[in-house]
Amino acid sequence: LLMEKGTGVYNIGYGKAVTVNKLVAMIKDYLNSASEIRYLPERPGEILHSYAAIDKLLSLGFQPEFSLEQGLIRTIDYYKGILGIRPAESGS
């Protein structure tokens, strides 16, 4: 799509804001992990809010094919495959 219609820099993402806490919760849930989350003091210059605005990409006709959860599950399963770990039969 980009090679046919676009030039420049494009953000590729889900197109909606999500907190790190929500993302971590989704990962822990899918992996059935009991990992403890440790919160550290904020660092100077810490980015508090970040969002991948995909408007420029949408203007070329791009439409996300997966929800954040679907994409996350596919990504986790991909890396499990590389590591030789069998993906879960079904995620949350």
Steps between C-alpha positions, in 0.01 A plus 500: 500500500771748596714408202207568268355816654713648775828660586640618829466376854191312619394381844377144500285411793162412632370854468365525855668594825574224749675524835812301577310352795225375265756357257684322781170363635414363154841333468484353851147372436588334170814341643319404822783673684513579870794737448518784748493849356744736669449874466811714519524875553438709190821591317577857396370556148271196517241495222166475678273469198579359158266421214577373150282727286431298184292764319762541226499126436119485508491770232669253264225244555668296775262337747625298798415133452527398864397638837779576744426176686504293178826658387657451841402132508637446149825675595543297819426176312750598228779547755400181680546323167848648458588384851347156445221558751159362401238779475201480731195318364288805566573843641272723699 
